[in-house]
Amino acid sequence: MSKSPTVTSPEKTSLFTPRFVIALVLILAGIGWLVFYYVQARGNPLAFPPVEGTPKAVADLGDWNYLIGFGLLLVGLMVSAHPSTPLGRGRGVVVGMLGCFLIGLVWICTFYVFSDDLSKLPIFNDLGQWNLVVGIAFMAVGFSFATKWE
């Protein structure tokens, strides 16, 4: 005899729930913001004379752009830890948790290994010691997944 049938809500069986779409948009917006700032709006501070980035409104935010980008990315990951998203239920929780833990660990280890000369690593070179905060933030998001693990 097979297992007893369980009733699941359509929200848990559907892949594209509103929460999942919001999480995906936040994650992609965070990654997009970081890439746009680093490639376009940051300019080239190492050039002589330094080249200013465009648009000026984004370039004037300076390092706050990293807070915006990583904030959107990490909030998107935290939103995806809800049981109504694929990462928030079943094996997805383990994947999200271990993924965030490993990304945080690799981020911190990369920072320490290359801390003598970060000039060749994009984003790392601008953040300096704040790279530790980024790594720890990824691990904190991993703990938000860990609270959903059954």
Summary of the structure (lengths in Angstrom):
residues: 150
radius of gyration: 19.0
end to end distance: 25.4
largest distance: 76.9
contacts: 415
relative contact order: 0.14
helix: 63%
strand: 1%
